[in-house]
Amino acid sequence: MKTILVTGCSHTAGVEMSDTFVFEDYKKYLKNVKNLTKAEDDMFRVKQQINFLLKNFNSKRFKNYVSTDTLKAGNIASKFFTLLDKTHSWPAVLQNKLPEYKVINLAWGGNSFKLNIKNALDFIKKHNSELIVIHQVPNYSRTYFKHNNKIHNVVSLAHLEHTKNITQNPKIAHTTKILEQKYKNLVRRDVKHNYFAKALSRYLKCLIKNSNKSIQHFFILENVELTHIFPKQNIIIEDFKEFRKNYQMGESHIIDPKFQKDVADLIITKLQLKKPNKINAFNKTY
């Protein structure tokens, strides 16, 4: 069976796709959330997710956690809905449309292109047969740092500030301060030396260098500013941010099933996945 590997961030992980049935009155929620802080919204979201699980699943262990360890109950609920969102993502739709392929979705909310390249290369090392890799390239200013032998995603300074404000764990607060300083250093380098764009180009070259002729890479770019970095013949969508404007938004992500279907259909058409002729091999000389 042929394999399609997908990397990306929240737009490929299907984030918020389950919200329409978690919140009984979803339109009211979207209206009210505008008056909530990010911390208040996070708390309300987890509460609704916990209530949904209590209502729809009869798990004595989970009920016990709700009564004795609300933090653990919240973590369980968040993980459950993160995985549930993926079942409504465009890679899941792609899998349904292409039963002759195995579609593996490595995308997670908050991921950077740097982390996606690492994850893809880790997969490639263990994969010996032909492989199509579709990279949904997130905002190029995202990155990750290794600290205490762990990988920490960094979306933005605002996101770090939010994490620092809501955490009650001193260790997490300390780590966040360290990540904040590291990221500020990169921002200074970007202002002076265009760090983030140059880093993106380096990650791409690393990907190419470590891919053999049986691996084909294709890209969905966040905006047209990135097109000069990637090989034109391997770009599926040049401006994903503009593309998403045509579909129904949730709180901050697309919740429109048509979006998932259209992305899957576009990939099938551009890569000719339902036709007998082969896809052009990735240009190794790039």
N, C-alpha and C positions, 0 to 999 in steps of 0.2 A: 504493500500500500504506500502511495506517495504521501509525503508530509509537507504541510505548510506551517511554518512557524511565524507567529505574530508577536511583535513587541510594541509597546506604546504606553500611554498614560491613561487617565480616567476616561477619555473619549473612546478608548478601545476596550477598557475594562467594563464599560456599561454603567458607570457610576450614576446613581439616582434613578435607574430604570425601574426599580421596585417601589419607588416612593408613591406612585399613584395608587397602590393598594395597601401600603402601610398606613398612609394617612386617609382616614375615612372621608374627610372633606378636603381634598387636595387643593382646590382653588382657594379655600379659606386659609389653609396653611401658607400658601405662597403670598397671600395678602398680608398675613400676620407676621411672617418671618422678616419682613422689611423693617419692623419695629424692634427686632431682637438683636442683641449683640451676637457675635460669633459663638461665644461661650454658651449663651442662653440657647441658641439654636442647636448646638451640639447636644446639650443636655436634653432638650425637648425631643430631638430626633431619636436618641437612644431610648428614652422613655417610651416613645411610640413603638419602636422596634421590639422592645421587651414585651409590651402589651400585646402586640401582634402574635408573638411566639406563645405567650400564655394562652391566648384565645384559640389558636389554631393547632397547638401541639400539646399533648398530654405527657409532659416529662417531669417526673417527680424530682429528679436531680436539678433541673433548671429552676423549678419552683423553689427548691430549697436555697439555691444561690440567690434568687431574688429576695428571699427573706433574710439571708445571713451574710451575703457578700455581693452587694449591688455592683461593685466594680467589676467582678468576674462575670456577673450576669450581663453587664453592658458589653464587655469584651466579646463574650460568646455571641450576643446579638449582632454586634458590628461585623464579626467574621462571617456569620451566617448570611447577612445581607450583602456583604462584599462578594461572596461566592454566588449568591442568587443573582445579583446584578450581571455577573459574567454570563449567565445562561441566557440573558437577553441582549448581549452585546453583538456587534456586527460579525466578529469571528465565529460566534455560535450560529448565526444565520448562515454564514459562509459554509460551516460544517454541514448544516442541514441541506444546503443546495449542492454540496459536493461530497456525496457519500463515499466516492472512490478515493477521497483524500482523508488524511488524518490531520485535523487543524488543532494546533496547540497554541493557546493564548497565554503569553507570559506578561501581558500588560497589567499594571497596577496603578491606581491613582497616586499621583505625585512623582511618578518615575521620570528620570531624566534620560536623554539620549545616551549619555555616558553609562548609566546603569543598564540600559537596554542593550547596549553593545556588549557589556560584560556578560549579561545573562545569555545573550545569543551565542557568544563565543564559548561559554561553558556548555551550552547545548550541542554546539557543532562538534566539540571535542569528542562527544560520546555518540555522534550520529555518523554512520558510515555510508549511507545511501544518498540518492538525490534529494535535494532540499530546496524549497522556495521559502524565502524569508521576507515578510512584509513588515517594514519598520514605519510605524506612525511616529514621526519625529516631534517630540514635545517642544515647548518654548526653550530656546537654546540657552537661556540663562539659568536653567535648572542644573543641579549637579548633585554629587554625593561626596561625603567624606567618610574615611574610616577612623573610628575612635573606639578605643578599648576592644579592638578586634571585631567591631560591629560596623555595618554599613548604615549610614544615616542619610536619608534623602533630604535635600534642601530645595524647597520650591522658590522661596523668596524671603526677604528680611521680614516682611509682614507676617508670613506664616510662622517663622521662628518666634516672633514677638507674641503671636497668639498662643503658641505652644508653651511659652514661658509663663504666660499669664494664667493659663487654665490648669497647669500641672500642680499637684500637691506633693509630688515626689521630689525631694531635694536632689537626688542623683540625676533625674531627668532635667531639672532646672539647671544644674551645673553643666551637664552635657550640652544643653541648648545654648548656654552662654558661650561655650567654647566654639560650637558650630557657627554661632553668630559672628564671632570675631574672625574665624577662618573665611566665612563668606564675604564679610566686609573687605577683607584683603583682596579677594578675587574681584570684587566690584571696583576697587581702586585700580587694579591692574587692567580691568576692562576699559575704564575711562581713559587711561593713558595708552594702552597697547591693544585694544580690541580683543581682549582675552577670550571671551566666550565664543565668538565666531571662529577664531583660530583653533580653539580647543575642539569645536565641532568637526572641523576639517581633519584634525589629528585622529579623532575617534573613528571617522569614516575610513581613513587610510589604514588604521589598525584592523578594522573589520575586513577590508579588502585583502590585506596582507595575509590574514589568517583564514581565508576562505579558498577552497579549491574550486576546480572547474565544474563540479557537480552541484555547487551551491549558487543560487541566483537570488540577488537582493533587489528589492523594490521599496520605494519610499513614498510616504504620504507626508508632505511638508506642512508645517503650521502656517507659514506665510511665504510670499514670493521673495522675500528678502534672503531666503536660504537657497534659492534655485541655483545660484552660481557655484555652490559648494558640491552639489550632487549631480551625477550623470543624468542628463536630460532624458535619455531613452529609458531610464529606470524609474522615473517619477510618475506615480499614479495620480496624485492630486497635488497641485502646486500651492494652493492656498486653502488649507483645511479650515482655517478660522472663518474665511468668507463662505465656504461651502456649508458650514453649520448654520449660517444665518437663515437658511431656508426651512428650518424645522422647528418644531415646538420645543421651547425651553422649559426646564424645571427651575429649581432655585438657581443653579449655576451650570447645569449640564443639560444636554439634549435628552428628552424623555420620549421622543417620537419614534415609534417602531419603524416608520417609513425611512427614517435616517439610516437605521441599521440595515434595512433591506437594500436601500440605494447604494450604500457603500459596498456591500457584498456584491451586488450586481455589477457595479462599476469595475471592481477588481476582476470578476469573472470575465467581463468583456475585454478589458485592457490586456489581461494576461492570457486571454483565449484559453481558459481552463477547461472549457467544454468542447474544444475542437481538437482534432487529431494532430495538427501541426505544433511543433515544439516552440517554446518561448525562446527568444533570443538570449543567449548566454550573457552573463554579466561581463562587462568589458574590464578584463583584468589589467589592461594597460593604463586604466584611468589613474 
